[in-house]
Amino acid sequence: PKCPVCGGPMAMNLRCDQYFVEDEQWNEAAENYGKYLKQLKKGKAVLLELGVGFNTPSIIRFPFEKMTRQYASYRLIRLNKDEAVVPESFGKRAIGIGGDMARAVEDLWRLLS
């Protein structure tokens, strides 16, 4: 893909070097997410993790595991083609679903409908 502004090559926005985009919008979204998490502590939550691996686990994967450990009312659903394992200590509060994500989401939707 090419940049629509300068025509230069584009790359995925990954935390792999000093060019990770943490602009004003990113910081605003991070602040809003923090506020949402504070409100969420008071109730039940299902953390749905889609395709998060070990490239940058400190962004989503590890925080979701930490929240699942901290709050007994939280549940974790991890969908990942190759890295769906969840900590055994979570027991029935977490499930890892490997394979085709589209099919897994369709199956979950059918179960909830």
N, C-alpha and C positions, 0 to 999 in steps of 0.2 A: 504493500500500500504506500501511497504518496501523500504528503501533507497537502491539504487543499490551499494553504496559504503560500508556502514557499516552494512546493514541489519536491521537497527532499524526502528521503525514505523515512517511514514511520516504523516504530517498534511498539510492542506491548508495554503498558505502564506497569512495570515490575520494579520492586525494590532490589535492583541488581547493581546500581552504581549511584553516583552523586546526582543524577538527573531525574530521580523519582519526583513526580509532580505532587508537591504539597503546597498548592497555591491557596488563595483566599477562600475559594469555594470548598476545597478539601478541608481546610481548617474549620470552616463553618459547619460542614457536615459532621466532622469529628466532634465538635462541641454539642451539636444536636443529638448525636448518638450517645454521648456521655450523659446528657440530661434524660434521655429515654431510658438508659440502663438504670439510673437512680430511681425512676418511677417503677421500673419493672421489678425491682428487688422486693416489692411489697406483695407480689402475686406469683402466679404460676406462669411458666414460659416453656415453650418448645424452641430449642435452638436448632435451626435447620441449616446444616453446613453442606454446601454444594460444591464439590470439586476442589476442595482446599487440600493441598498437599504439603510438602515440606520445603518449598521454595522460600516462603516467608511465613512460617508457622506462628510467629509472634504476633501477626496481624489478626488472625481469626481463630485458627486451630487451637493454640494454647489458651487464649482467653476464654473460648467456649468451654474447654475442659476445666479451666479454673472456676468458671461460674457454675458449672454442673457440680463440681466438688463442694462449692460454698453454699449452694442453696438446694435444699432437699426437694423443693417443689419444681426444680428445673429438670427438663428432659433434653437429651441430645440425639438428633438424627443426623448421621454423617453419611452422605452419599459421595462415593469416590470410586472411580473405576479400579484403581490399583492400591489405594491406601485408605481403606474404609475401617480399619481396626479401631476399636474404642477400648479404653481401659477397663479391664475386668472388674475393677473395684466399683464401677458405676452400676453393676448388676443390671437390673431391668430398666434402669433410668436412661440407658443409652443403647443405641443400635447402630451398627455400621452396615451399610448396604453397598456391596460392590457391583461392578458390571455397568450395564447401560443405564445412564442417569435418566434419560427420557422415559424409559420403561418403568424405572423405579418410581418416578414422580407420578406417572399415570396410575400405577398400582396403589400408591398412597392416596391419590385422589379418589379412586374407586372405594377404598376402605373407609374414607371419611364421608363419602356421599350417601 
